[in-house]
Every structure is written in structure tokens, then in C-alpha cells.
């Protein structure tokens, strides 16, 4: 079954271009949830930025199902949640979660 994305591909703007690929949860790209947790690990290849984006409310079962994640250009996820942009230059090993009181992504 084809996924119905929360943002039409034609509406993606150049907000964070040239940053490579990333993995993101369908909770963000299909359900339209904001990024609640982001972390950077070593990339799988030269094109992989190492960034991984989750809404933060995914269950263990949800995360265990690879069908709930896709590979995207980092710019695509920046369109879903521009709050990530200021953290994209952070080094490998960095992690941020959304603070419930301020609503901001803060170091985790």
C-alpha cells in the first residue's frame, strides 16, 4: 500500500539542502507529527548524514517494523519540522528531544 504523505512533494522548499539523506518515522512524514527526537550516528554510506528522526511516541513494535521508516533527503524532513535546521551541523553522537514545557528541541 502506498503511503500518503502529510506534505505533497511539490510543496517541498529548499530549507536545508545539500545535507544528504536520513531516516525518518512515518509518524512524522505520514501522520504529520513534529520531530520529538533526533539523533546522529555514523552514516551507512557517503550519502547518509547519519541523522535519524522520530516523533518520540513510537512504540517498540512500531520501531521494530522497518516499513514504518523511509530514507529521505534531510531537506524533506526540514520541511516537515523546520525546528531541526539549527541542529543539523551537530556532530555524530548528538541527540535532541523536544522539551514538553518549551516545545523546543534541546540536547538530550
N, C-alpha and C positions, 0 to 999 in steps of 0.2 A: 504494500500500500504506500502510495506517495505521501510524503509529508507536506502539510500545508503550513508554510512559514508565516510568522507574525508580520514580517516586513517583506513586501514584494521586492524581488531582486532589482527591478528597475528603479527602486527608490533608494538604493544604497548610495551614499555620498562618500567622497574621498576625505575621511576624517583621520585615518591613521594608516596611510598607505605604505607599502614597501617594508612591512614588518614580518612578512612570512605567514605561515599557517599556524593553526591552533586547533585544539579540540574544544567543543562546547556541547553542553547538555541541551536536549530538546526542550527542557523546562524553560530555557532562555529563548531559543530560536523558533519554537513551535508554540509554546504556551505564553510567551511574552513576559516571562518573569525577569526582573533585573538580575544582574550578576550579584550573587551573595557571597561567593568565594572564588578567588582566583589564585593560582599558584603557577610558578615557573620551574620547570625541570629541564634536564638536558633534552634537547630535541631529538626526535627519532631519525632525522636526516638533515641535510643542509638547508632545506626549505622550512623546516619546523622551528618556530620560535621557542617552543617549549612551554608556551602558555596553555593553561587548562582553565576553562571557565564553567562554573556550576551555579545554579540558583542558590544552592545551600540547603534546600529542603528535599533533595533526592534521597530516597530510601536505599538501603544496602542492595536490595533486589533490583531497584531501578539502575543503580550504578553498575551492577554486575551484568547488565544486558547491553552489549555493545551497540545494539540497534537504537539505543537512546542517545547516542553521541554521533557527531559528524565532524569531519575535518573542514575547516573554514579558513578564509583569509582573516587575519586579525582585524582588518578594516571592517569586515562584515559584523563582527561582534561589537566593535566600537560604535556602529550604527544602532545596535540593539541597546547598548548601555554606554554612553559617552563618558561616564564616570571612570571607566577603566583607563582612558587615554593617558592620564597623568602618571600612571604606574608602569606603563609599557617598557620603559627603559630600565626598570629594576633588574638586578642580576638574577641568574639562576639560583634557586633556593628561596626566592622571595615568595611571600604569600600575603594575601589581603582578604579580610572578611568585612562584611557590611555591619557597621555598628548599629544596633537597633535604636539607640537613642538619638544619634545624629544623622543616621541614614547614609553616612559616608563610608567608603572603603578605607579601612585602616590596617596597618601592619598586623599580621596575625602571629 
